[in-house]
């Protein structure tokens, strides 16, 4: 049995130079629909054609292509994080909270691949 109960969603976080341009490109080239731009957080998301899978664009002055971070949705980030930490999983700093939007926590697999947990705080999901 798994230590954490994941939701049936995943967001793949991509490092980009211009979120708005990236959202347009993914829409024009692949037919992905814009979900939102969160300018205050430097973040945008598009819905892929696969149910439950979105792409998130994190704006960086110098993007790091190839560093995609899978972001797994959870209902309760505090309990999911505690369960993983109790199992010896290493996290990178504190849980980040953007009030009214999302709480995220980055952790690592045994090969140091970054993964992330995210709890939706919008009240809509």
Secondary structure, DSSP 8 states (H G I E B T S, - for coil): --SS---S-EEEEEEES-HHHHHHHHHHHH--EEEEEEGGGTEEEEE-SSTTEEEEEEE-TT--TT--EEEEE-S-HHHHHHHHHHTT--B-SS-EEETTTEEEEEEE-TT--EEEEEEE-SS--
